[in-house]
């Protein structure tokens, strides 16, 4: 019975996040209310508060879920190039930049950012530690697993740099995604002394 309750709660949480995603995409985060999410899912507003605690916590959960989805795609790109770190990095960065350019939630966050107390943009910039940590952890584990002979400190530096620079390019893309992917791949290879 406990497992059933946990499954139902998990499904309800996902429905709430789906509703928050759609409402944010349609209206912008600043216009989303907990009562709107409750109405969209068919639960009470208190149920939404019980699950997330506050609107900022809901925003954090929404951003982290989207980060996990991005990272699954990044992992697929890395897996597609198991023997060539440069190709793997270029593919992963290119995928990330292309997906970010088409991501409805990210567009809503970037276009509706007003700097107010309920703004989601800081979750991707000044308060981005959970997003950066998740990305670094996944990439570090993958690189260390596939290329165990690389120096740990160099891997850490390369991963931290490529993650931060990719996020920067998401926020302010200047070059085509493919070109940025190759540039960051070259950076990683140089830091790791593989080029």
TAGI-V646791 format. One record per pair of residues at least 4 apart in sequence whose ideal C-beta (glycine too) atoms are under 8 Angstrom apart, sorted by the first residue. I is the first residue (numbers start at 1). GAP is how many residues later the second one is. Records with the same first field share a line. If there is no record, write none. Layout:
# TAGI-V646791
I: GAP / GAP
This chain:
# TAGI-V646791
1: 4
2: 4
3: 4
4: 4
5: 4
6: 4
7: 4
8: 4
9: 4 / 42
10: 4
11: 4
12: 4 / 29 / 31 / 35 / 39
13: 4 / 38
14: 4
15: 4 / 26
16: 4 / 21 / 25 / 27 / 32 / 35 / 36 / 42
17: 4 / 41 / 44 / 45 / 48
18: 4
19: 4 / 17 / 18 / 21 / 22
20: 4 / 12 / 17 / 38 / 39 / 42
21: 4 / 41 / 45 / 83 / 84
22: 4 / 18
23: 4 / 8 / 9 / 13 / 14 / 17
24: 4 / 5 / 8 / 38 / 81 / 84 / 85 / 96
25: 79 / 80 / 82 / 83
27: 4 / 5
28: 4 / 80 / 83 / 84
29: 30 / 79 / 80 / 83 / 89 / 90 / 91
30: 82 / 84 / 86 / 88 / 89
32: 4 / 5 / 23
33: 4
34: 4 / 11 / 14 / 15 / 21 / 24
35: 4 / 10
36: 4
37: 4 / 11 / 21
38: 4 / 5 / 6 / 7 / 9 / 10
41: 7
43: 4 / 5
44: 4
45: 4
46: 4
47: 4
48: 4 / 10
49: 4 / 5
52: 5 / 6 / 9
53: 4
54: 4
55: 4 / 63
56: 4 / 62
57: 4
58: 4
59: 4 / 59 / 61 / 64
60: 4 / 63 / 70
61: 4
62: 4 / 43 / 58
63: 4 / 57 / 60 / 61 / 67 / 68
64: 4 / 66 / 67 / 70
65: 4
66: 4 / 37 / 39 / 40
67: 4 / 63 / 64 / 67 / 68
68: 4 / 66
69: 4
70: 4 / 26 / 29 / 30
71: 4 / 63 / 64 / 67
72: 4
73: 4 / 22 / 23 / 26
74: 4 / 18 / 21 / 22 / 61 / 64 / 65
75: 4 / 63 / 67
76: 4 / 19
77: 4 / 11 / 14 / 15 / 17 / 18
78: 4 / 10 / 13 / 14 / 61 / 64
80: 8 / 11
81: 4 / 6 / 7 / 10
82: 6 / 64
84: 4
85: 4 / 58 / 61 / 62 / 100 / 103 / 104 / 107 / 109
86: 4 / 99 / 100 / 102 / 103 / 108 / 109
87: 4 / 98
88: 4
89: 4 / 73 / 92 / 95 / 96 / 99 / 100
90: 4 / 88 / 91 / 92 / 94 / 95
91: 4 / 90
92: 4 / 47 / 89
93: 4 / 69 / 73 / 76 / 84 / 87 / 88 / 91 / 92
94: 4 / 83 / 84 / 86 / 87
95: 4
96: 4 / 70 / 74
97: 4 / 69 / 72 / 73 / 76 / 80 / 83 / 84
98: 4 / 79
99: 4
100: 6 / 70
101: 72 / 76
103: 4
104: 4
105: 4
106: 4 / 18 / 64
107: 4
108: 4
109: 4 / 11 / 12 / 15
110: 11 / 61
113: 6 / 7 / 8
114: 5
115: 4 / 6
120: 4
121: 4
122: 4 / 5 / 6
123: 4 / 5 / 7 / 8
124: 4 / 7 / 43 / 46 / 47
125: 46
128: 4 / 39
129: 4
130: 4
131: 4 / 36
132: 4 / 31 / 32 / 35
133: 4
134: 4
135: 4 / 28
136: 4 / 23 / 24 / 27
137: 4
138: 4
139: 4 / 20 / 23 / 24
140: 4 / 15 / 16 / 19
141: 4
142: 4
143: 4 / 7 / 12 / 15 / 16
144: 4 / 6 / 8 / 11
147: 8
150: 4 / 5 / 42
151: 4 / 41
152: 4
153: 4
154: 4 / 37 / 38 / 39
155: 4 / 37
156: 4
157: 4 / 34
158: 4 / 29 / 30 / 33 / 34
159: 4
160: 4
161: 4 / 26 / 27 / 30
162: 4 / 22 / 25 / 26
163: 4
164: 4
165: 4 / 19 / 22
166: 4 / 18
167: 4
168: 4
169: 4 / 5 / 6 / 11
173: 4 / 7
174: 6
175: 4 / 5 / 8
176: 4
177: 4
178: 4
179: 4
180: 4
181: 4
182: 4
183: 4
184: 4
185: 4
186: 4 / 9
187: 4
188: 4
189: 5 / 6
190: 4 / 5
